[in-house]
């Protein structure tokens, strides 16, 4: 699934060798477009260094064209993932 859109915001610098936590979650699914939110923060979550949003799309590998809908296996995997992560 290629990235078709990327938005990054830098909040604070990270020092070389510093430990950080990368957190990601799927924020929305719009047809074949999947929107993911990312945050790079301190391990305790008190400092935010980078926030980003990435949009991915499903592509037919053989034809190199955007799919009209996600394959059933992908939809099922995403449904399991979101169900597992929901409170």
C-alpha positions as CSV (number, residue, x, y, z in Angstrom):
1,X,0.0,0.0,0.0
2,X,1.8,3.1,-1.2
3,X,1.8,6.4,0.7
4,X,-0.1,9.0,-1.3
5,X,-0.2,11.8,1.2
6,X,2.1,12.6,4.1
7,X,1.9,15.5,6.6
8,X,4.5,15.9,9.3
9,X,4.8,18.4,12.1
10,X,7.9,18.8,14.1
11,X,7.3,19.9,17.7
12,X,10.7,19.4,19.5
13,X,14.1,18.0,18.6
14,X,15.1,14.5,19.6
15,X,18.7,14.1,20.6
16,X,21.0,11.4,19.1
17,X,20.7,8.2,21.3
18,X,17.5,9.4,23.0
19,X,14.9,6.8,23.6
20,X,11.5,7.6,22.1
21,X,8.1,5.8,21.6
22,X,6.4,5.7,18.2
23,X,2.7,5.4,18.5
24,X,0.4,4.8,15.5
25,X,-3.3,4.2,15.0
26,X,-5.6,4.0,12.1
27,X,-7.8,7.1,12.3
28,X,-10.1,6.4,9.4
29,X,-10.9,4.2,6.4
30,X,-12.4,5.9,3.4
31,X,-12.9,3.3,0.7
32,X,-9.4,2.2,-0.4
33,X,-7.8,5.1,1.5
34,X,-6.5,4.3,5.0
35,X,-5.5,7.3,7.2
36,X,-2.9,6.6,9.9
37,X,-1.9,9.0,12.7
38,X,1.7,8.8,14.1
39,X,3.3,10.4,17.1
40,X,6.9,10.2,18.3
41,X,7.1,11.1,21.9
42,X,9.0,10.5,25.1
43,X,8.5,7.0,26.6
44,X,6.4,8.5,29.4
45,X,4.2,10.4,26.9
46,X,4.9,13.8,28.4
47,X,7.0,15.2,25.5
48,X,5.7,15.2,21.9
49,X,8.5,15.4,19.3
50,X,6.7,14.7,16.0
51,X,3.1,14.2,14.8
52,X,2.2,13.0,11.4
53,X,-0.7,11.7,9.3
54,X,-0.2,9.2,6.4
55,X,-2.7,8.2,3.8
56,X,-2.2,4.8,2.1
57,X,-4.2,3.4,-0.8
58,X,-4.7,-0.1,-2.1
59,X,-3.1,-0.8,-5.4
60,X,-3.3,-3.7,-7.8
61,X,0.3,-4.9,-8.1
62,X,-0.1,-6.4,-11.6
63,X,-1.9,-3.4,-13.2
64,X,-0.3,-0.7,-11.0
65,X,-3.7,1.0,-10.5
66,X,-5.6,2.1,-7.4
67,X,-8.2,-0.6,-6.4
68,X,-11.9,0.3,-6.3
69,X,-12.2,-1.5,-3.0
70,X,-9.8,-3.3,-0.6
71,X,-9.5,-7.0,-0.8
72,X,-11.7,-9.0,1.6
73,X,-8.6,-10.4,3.5
74,X,-7.3,-6.8,4.1
75,X,-10.7,-5.6,5.3
76,X,-11.0,-8.6,7.7
77,X,-7.5,-8.0,9.0
78,X,-8.2,-4.3,9.6
79,X,-11.5,-5.2,11.3
80,X,-9.7,-7.6,13.6
81,X,-7.0,-5.1,14.4
82,X,-9.4,-2.3,15.2
83,X,-11.7,-4.6,17.2
84,X,-8.6,-5.8,19.2
85,X,-7.5,-2.3,19.9
86,X,-10.8,-0.8,20.8
87,X,-11.5,-0.3,24.6
